């Protein structure tokens, strides 16, 4: 038996297809907003006014910064003229690049060659958002991509 396609069949097909498209778009938009870590600065224009001066001061320190994590141990190496140093850490946030859900605040101790802290770090992309103060009072801030050795 052959059934005739009526207007309500076509409408139901279009409604079902567009309902799926709208549901997927809303789900993706909700998750994008929910997992957005937030703003870097409150007012980007005000922050840009001192950017070049702050950057020059930070580069003048000559620090070489790297971080690795192995066996849930975060090692932050800060070299000044090839020598490991231990500046005052004002803030450090260890977490994923795209979400704040797994953010951790490491408690660093200096072992003579690196600042070391215990963290929980499964495989994947990790960042260390660091603010440290030099002996002369210069603020050093950098997002360090962490190498995961495990």
N, C-alpha and C positions, 0 to 999 in steps of 0.2 A: 504494500500500500504506500502510495506516495502522499506525503503531507506537504501542504503549501506553507511557505514561509510568509508569515504575516508581519505586520508592522511591529507588534509587540515583541516578536522574536528578535528582530533587528535591534530594537531598543534595549532589550535585556542583554544582548551580546555586547553592545556598546557600553552600557552601564556597568556590566561586570568587568570589562577590560579597563575602563577608566577608573573604576573603584580600586582595582589592583594597583594601577600606576600611582594614584593619589596616595594610597596606603603606604606604598614603598617610599615615595618621596617624603611623606610626613615622618616615617620612621627614621630615615636617613637624616633629615633635618633635625629631629629631636636629639638623636645621638650625637650629631656634630656639635650642637649647642651644649649638651650635657657634658661632653668630654673636653670642651675647650678649656685650657688651663688658665686663661685670663689675660689681662693686659700686662705688658712689660713695664710700662710707665703710665701714670694717670694722664699726663698731658704731653704728647709727643713734641709739640712745638717748644714748650719750655725746656724739655730735656735736650732738644737739638741745639739750644743756644750755647750750652757749655760742652757739647760733645767733643769738638776738636781740641779744646784745652784739656779736658779730662783724658782724652785718648793720648795726647802728647805726653802728659805726665805719667800715664800708665806705661807707655812704651819706653820712657826714660828710665824706668826701674830696671829694664832689661831682664825681666823674669821669664824663664822658660817653664811652662806649666804643663804637666801631663798627669793623667790618672788612669789606673787600671784596677780591675777587680778580679780576684782569683780566690776560689774557695771561700766566697762571701767575705773577703777582706779587701776593702777599698784602700788603695795606696795612692796618695796625692803627692807628687814630687814637684817641688818648686825650687828651681835652680836660679841663683843669682851669681853671675860670672862663674858658672860651673860648680858652685858650692850649694849644697842643700841648705835651705833656710826654713824657719818655722815662724812665719808672720802671724799676727793676731787674726784669727778667723772671725769676721763679724757675722757672717751667715753662710751656711752651706746647705744646699738641698740636693739630695741624690734622688733621681726619679726618672721616669720615662719621658721621652721627648713630647709625647702627644697627650698625656693624661696625668693628672695629679693624684690619682687614686692610690698609687704605690709610692708616693713621696716619702722620703726618710730624711731625718736630720742627723747626719753622722757626728759622733763625738770623737774628734781626732786627738791622737796622742803622737808626739814626735819621737821616732825611734833612732834619730841621728842621720837617717838618709831620706826619710819620707814621713809624711803625716799619715797615720794608719787608723782605720775605723772598721768596726764590724758592721756589715750591712746584709740585707737579704736581697740577692741579685740573681734571679733565674736568667737564663740566656735571653739575649735580645739587646735592643738599643737603649742605652742608659746615658744620662747627662748628669753633670754636677754643676749646679748654678752656684758660683762661688763669689763671695765678697770678702776680701782680705785687706788688712791695713798694714802698710809698710812701716818701718821704724821712723821714717820722716813724716808720717801721717798721710801719705798718698793712698787713696782708695784704689784697689785693684779689683775689678769685677769682670768676670768672664764666664761663659758657658763652656765647660770642658766636656768634650765627647769622651766617654769612658770606654776603654778597651776591655772587653769581657774575655778573660783567658780561660774560663771554665767551659 
